[in-house]
Amino acid sequence: MNSENKEYTITAYTEDYLGLIGRINAIFSRRRVSIVNFNAGPSDIEKVKKFVIVIRETEESVQKITRQMEKQVDVLEVHYHKNPYLTVAAHAS
């Protein structure tokens, strides 16, 4: 497995539960993983929150984190994907 740190986006759908952000943050803190971006808000489903978390880690580490998040009682579903690097095309003058 590739051990190079890359940027990944983790998306989690959870029940609307007080204190869940702290529990999710603890997963990252215990592993000493810095969060690049964290966004929490409502999803398309009533009473379900959507968390979008961006981190720079190895794929192995991201897999472990998502498995740990899935073990949380109030987490319904977790997915991750590697972020593609955007390339900017140069325009000829």
Disulfide bonds with the S-S distance in Angstrom:
none
